[in-house]
């Protein structure tokens, strides 16, 4: 589920997402792709609240688009440890090198100031 959808700009609200999640079996993982969320003036939903309510939700965001790290392709996910454990076997090819890690830490520090 992509929110803010690229290229259409479609934006789902809390009610739309919760309504969908209530229909999905809890064993099915649902990804909230929020790669473009920083481009909105106001965050339209509380995805962390949704994450806390539904145990099968994974939130994905990126530092690449909004913070000028496109060539580095740095992102992060928020998920329960049980879900993260299921994906650890494929992380090798997608793991960040030290350059990308250092840039990500720098951006996060600057963003939190």
Legacy VTK file of the C-alpha trace (Angstrom):
# vtk DataFile Version 3.0
C-alpha trace
ASCII
DATASET POLYDATA
POINTS 113 float
0.000 0.000 0.000
1.726 3.142 -1.199
0.885 6.378 0.567
1.559 9.049 -0.957
1.347 7.171 -4.244
3.781 8.086 -6.980
2.980 9.126 -9.726
-0.753 9.655 -9.105
-0.473 11.566 -5.830
-3.245 9.461 -4.304
-3.323 9.821 -0.549
-5.057 7.443 1.843
-6.250 8.521 5.270
-6.285 6.578 8.562
-9.835 5.351 8.039
-9.085 3.934 4.576
-6.029 2.068 5.790
-7.645 0.761 8.985
-10.695 -0.399 7.013
-8.404 -2.338 4.672
-6.332 -3.825 7.499
-9.434 -5.030 9.315
-10.232 -7.196 6.289
-6.734 -8.656 5.896
-5.896 -11.817 7.868
-3.315 -11.127 10.576
-0.838 -13.615 9.065
-0.631 -11.515 5.859
2.072 -8.847 6.015
0.988 -5.390 4.861
3.596 -2.831 3.844
2.820 0.864 4.191
5.201 2.397 1.674
5.688 5.999 2.751
8.651 6.880 0.537
7.190 10.249 -0.454
5.515 11.202 2.835
8.075 13.943 3.603
6.912 15.871 0.545
3.576 16.614 2.163
3.161 19.768 4.207
1.347 17.796 6.889
1.563 14.074 7.621
-1.953 12.837 6.775
-1.985 9.845 9.056
-0.508 8.415 12.180
1.135 5.330 10.734
2.796 4.506 14.066
-0.649 4.308 15.668
-1.717 1.932 12.895
1.487 -0.084 13.361
0.761 -0.433 17.086
-2.808 -1.563 16.418
-2.051 -4.149 13.698
0.738 -6.668 14.287
1.154 -7.452 10.574
2.064 -3.896 9.470
5.481 -2.917 8.150
6.214 0.780 7.574
8.841 1.653 4.977
10.350 5.090 4.549
13.367 6.441 2.763
15.990 9.067 3.379
16.973 8.972 -0.281
14.255 11.089 -1.839
13.596 13.892 0.638
17.155 14.266 1.917
19.181 14.125 -1.282
20.570 10.610 -0.920
19.078 9.212 -4.120
22.311 7.643 -5.356
22.873 6.020 -1.990
19.382 4.467 -1.663
19.040 4.604 2.117
15.780 3.666 3.749
14.388 2.204 6.923
11.568 0.033 8.075
9.500 -0.229 11.207
8.222 -3.692 12.032
7.932 -6.088 14.909
11.036 -8.127 15.635
9.247 -11.343 14.645
8.636 -9.918 11.165
12.184 -8.584 10.862
13.524 -12.048 11.755
11.616 -13.500 8.792
13.480 -11.191 6.389
17.013 -11.477 7.805
17.940 -14.265 5.401
17.712 -11.921 2.389
19.418 -8.834 3.822
22.905 -9.578 2.456
22.519 -8.061 -1.021
20.509 -5.139 0.366
22.685 -4.262 3.339
24.188 -0.776 3.481
27.887 -0.172 3.053
29.730 2.028 5.572
29.485 5.102 3.309
25.693 4.863 3.128
25.443 4.153 6.858
27.517 7.238 7.714
25.397 9.437 5.441
22.195 8.092 6.968
23.415 8.796 10.502
24.424 12.312 9.486
21.029 13.048 7.939
19.177 11.675 10.956
21.274 13.784 13.327
20.699 16.933 11.258
16.973 16.213 10.986
16.603 15.825 14.755
18.267 19.158 15.538
LINES 1 114
113 0 1 2 3 4 5 6 7 8 9 10 11 12 13 14 15 16 17 18 19 20 21 22 23 24 25 26 27 28 29 30 31 32 33 34 35 36 37 38 39 40 41 42 43 44 45 46 47 48 49 50 51 52 53 54 55 56 57 58 59 60 61 62 63 64 65 66 67 68 69 70 71 72 73 74 75 76 77 78 79 80 81 82 83 84 85 86 87 88 89 90 91 92 93 94 95 96 97 98 99 100 101 102 103 104 105 106 107 108 109 110 111 112
